[in-house]
């Protein structure tokens, strides 16, 4: 279980940074956890950037 959490965390970090480690993604033991982390990190970054852009646009209209 610890290895799965470490793989997910590494994937989340990589996804947030917009990178992907293909060797980790292909790992038969923890690759799935890593890939889920990459997706979650990418989505979290997208949401943060989207919220920041909406706030910026709202500030421009005031």
C-alpha distances in whole Angstrom, upper triangle without the diagonal:
4,5,5,6,9,10,11,12,14,15,17,19,20,21,23,24,25,24,22,20,21,20,16,17,18,15,14,11,10,13,13,10,13,16,15,15,18,20,19,20,23,24,23,26,28,28,29,32,33,34,35,37,39,39,41,43,44,45,48,49,50
4,5,5,6,9,10,11,12,14,15,17,18,20,21,23,24,23,21,19,21,19,15,17,18,15,15,12,10,14,14,11,13,16,15,14,17,20,18,19,22,23,23,25,27,28,28,31,32,33,34,37,38,38,40,42,43,44,46,48,49
4,5,5,6,9,10,10,12,14,15,16,18,20,21,22,20,18,16,17,15,12,13,15,12,12,9,7,10,12,9,10,14,14,13,16,18,18,18,21,23,22,24,27,27,28,30,32,33,34,36,38,38,40,42,43,44,46,48,49
4,5,5,6,9,10,10,12,14,15,16,18,20,21,19,17,15,16,15,11,12,14,11,11,8,6,9,9,6,8,11,11,10,13,15,15,16,18,20,20,22,24,25,26,28,29,30,32,34,35,36,38,40,41,42,44,46,47
4,5,5,6,9,10,10,12,14,15,16,18,20,19,17,16,18,17,13,14,16,14,15,12,9,11,11,7,9,12,11,9,13,15,13,14,17,18,17,20,22,23,23,26,27,28,29,32,33,33,35,37,38,39,42,43,44
4,5,5,6,8,10,11,12,14,15,17,18,17,15,14,16,15,11,13,15,13,15,12,9,11,12,9,8,12,12,10,12,15,14,14,17,19,18,19,22,23,23,25,28,28,29,32,33,34,35,38,39,39,42,44,45
4,5,5,6,9,10,10,12,14,15,16,14,12,11,12,12,8,9,12,10,12,10,6,7,9,6,5,9,9,8,10,13,13,12,15,17,17,18,21,22,23,25,27,28,29,31,32,33,35,37,38,39,41,43,44
4,5,5,6,9,10,10,12,14,15,14,12,12,14,14,10,10,13,12,14,12,8,9,8,5,5,7,7,4,8,10,9,10,13,14,14,16,18,19,20,22,23,24,26,28,29,30,32,34,35,36,38,40,41
4,5,5,6,9,10,11,12,14,13,13,13,15,15,12,13,16,15,17,15,11,12,12,9,7,10,10,6,9,11,10,9,12,14,13,14,17,18,18,20,23,23,24,26,28,29,30,32,34,34,36,39,40
4,5,5,6,9,10,11,12,11,10,9,12,12,9,11,14,13,16,14,11,11,12,9,7,10,10,7,8,11,11,10,12,15,14,15,18,19,19,21,23,24,25,27,29,30,31,33,35,35,37,39,41
4,5,5,6,8,10,10,9,7,8,11,12,8,8,12,12,15,14,10,9,10,8,5,6,7,4,4,8,8,7,9,12,12,13,15,17,18,19,21,23,23,25,27,28,29,31,33,34,36,38,39
4,5,5,6,9,10,10,10,11,14,15,12,12,16,16,18,17,13,13,12,10,8,8,8,4,5,7,6,4,7,10,9,10,13,14,14,16,18,19,20,22,24,25,26,28,30,31,32,34,36
4,5,5,6,9,9,10,11,14,15,13,13,17,17,20,19,15,15,15,13,10,11,11,8,7,10,9,6,9,12,10,10,13,15,14,16,19,20,20,22,24,25,26,28,30,30,32,34,36
4,5,5,6,5,6,8,11,13,11,11,15,16,19,18,15,13,14,13,9,10,11,8,6,9,10,7,8,12,12,11,13,16,16,16,19,21,21,22,25,26,26,29,31,31,33,35,37
4,5,5,6,7,10,12,15,13,12,16,17,19,19,16,14,14,12,10,9,9,7,4,6,7,4,5,8,9,8,10,13,13,14,16,18,19,20,22,23,24,26,28,29,30,32,34
4,5,8,10,13,16,18,16,15,19,20,23,22,19,17,17,15,13,12,12,9,7,9,8,4,5,8,7,6,9,11,10,11,14,15,16,17,20,21,21,23,25,26,27,30,31
4,6,9,11,15,17,15,16,19,20,23,23,20,18,19,17,14,14,15,12,9,11,12,8,8,11,11,8,11,14,13,13,16,18,17,18,21,22,22,24,27,27,28,31,32
4,7,10,13,16,15,14,18,20,23,23,20,17,18,17,14,13,14,12,8,10,11,8,7,10,11,9,10,14,14,13,16,18,18,18,21,23,23,24,27,28,28,31,33
4,7,10,12,12,12,15,17,20,20,17,15,16,16,12,11,13,12,8,11,13,10,9,13,14,12,14,17,17,17,19,22,21,22,25,26,26,28,31,31,32,35,37
4,6,9,8,8,11,13,16,17,14,11,13,13,9,9,11,10,7,10,12,11,10,14,15,14,16,19,20,19,22,24,24,25,28,29,29,31,34,35,35,38,40
4,6,5,6,9,10,14,15,12,10,12,13,9,9,13,12,9,13,15,14,14,17,18,18,19,22,23,23,25,28,28,29,31,33,33,35,37,38,39,41,43
4,5,5,6,9,12,14,12,9,12,13,10,9,13,13,11,14,17,16,16,19,21,20,21,24,25,25,27,30,30,31,33,35,35,37,39,40,41,43,46
4,5,5,6,10,12,11,8,12,13,10,11,15,14,13,16,19,18,18,22,23,23,24,27,28,28,30,33,33,34,36,38,38,40,42,43,44,47,49
4,5,5,9,10,8,6,9,9,7,8,12,11,11,14,16,15,16,19,20,21,22,25,26,26,28,30,31,32,35,36,37,38,40,42,43,45,47
4,6,8,10,8,4,7,8,6,6,9,10,9,12,14,14,15,17,19,20,21,23,25,25,27,29,30,31,33,35,36,37,39,41,42,44,46
4,6,9,8,5,8,11,9,9,12,14,13,15,18,18,18,21,23,23,24,27,28,29,30,33,34,35,37,39,39,41,43,44,45,47,49
4,6,6,4,8,10,9,10,13,14,14,16,18,19,20,22,24,25,26,28,29,30,32,34,35,36,38,40,41,42,44,46,47,49,51
4,6,6,8,10,11,12,14,15,16,18,20,21,22,24,26,27,28,30,32,33,34,36,37,39,40,42,43,45,46,48,49,51,53
4,6,8,9,10,12,13,14,16,18,19,20,22,24,25,26,28,30,31,32,34,35,37,38,40,41,43,44,46,47,49,51,52
4,6,5,6,9,10,11,12,15,16,17,19,20,21,23,25,26,27,29,30,32,33,35,36,38,39,41,42,44,45,47,49
4,5,5,6,9,10,10,12,14,15,16,18,20,21,23,24,26,27,28,30,32,33,35,36,37,39,41,42,44,45,47
4,5,5,6,9,10,11,12,14,15,17,18,20,21,23,24,26,27,29,30,32,33,35,36,37,39,41,42,44,46
4,6,5,6,9,10,11,12,14,15,16,18,20,21,23,24,26,27,29,30,32,33,35,36,37,39,41,42,44
4,5,5,6,9,10,10,12,14,15,16,18,20,21,23,24,26,27,29,30,32,33,35,36,38,39,41,43
4,5,5,6,9,10,11,12,14,15,17,18,20,21,22,24,26,27,29,30,32,33,35,36,38,39,41
4,5,5,6,9,10,11,12,14,15,16,18,20,21,23,24,26,27,29,30,31,33,35,36,38,39
4,5,5,6,8,10,10,12,14,15,16,18,20,21,22,24,26,27,28,30,31,33,35,36,38
4,6,5,6,9,10,11,12,14,15,17,18,20,21,22,24,26,27,29,30,32,33,35,37
4,5,5,6,9,10,10,12,14,15,16,18,20,21,22,24,26,27,28,30,32,33,35
4,5,5,6,9,10,11,12,14,15,16,18,20,21,23,24,26,27,29,30,32,33
4,5,5,6,9,10,11,12,14,15,17,18,20,21,23,24,26,27,29,31,32
4,5,5,6,9,10,11,12,14,15,16,18,20,21,22,24,26,27,29,31
4,5,5,6,9,10,10,12,14,15,16,18,20,21,22,24,26,27,29
4,5,5,6,9,10,11,12,14,15,17,18,20,21,23,25,26,28
4,5,5,6,9,10,11,12,14,15,16,18,20,21,23,25,26
4,5,5,6,9,10,10,12,14,15,16,18,20,21,23,25
4,5,5,6,9,10,11,12,14,15,16,18,20,21,23
4,5,5,6,9,10,11,12,14,15,17,19,20,22
4,5,5,6,9,10,10,12,14,15,17,19,20
4,5,5,6,9,10,11,12,14,15,17,19
4,5,5,6,9,10,11,12,14,16,17
4,6,5,6,9,10,11,12,15,16
4,5,5,6,9,10,11,13,15
4,5,5,6,9,10,11,13
4,5,5,6,9,10,11
4,5,5,6,9,10
4,5,5,7,9
4,5,5,7
4,5,5
4,6
4
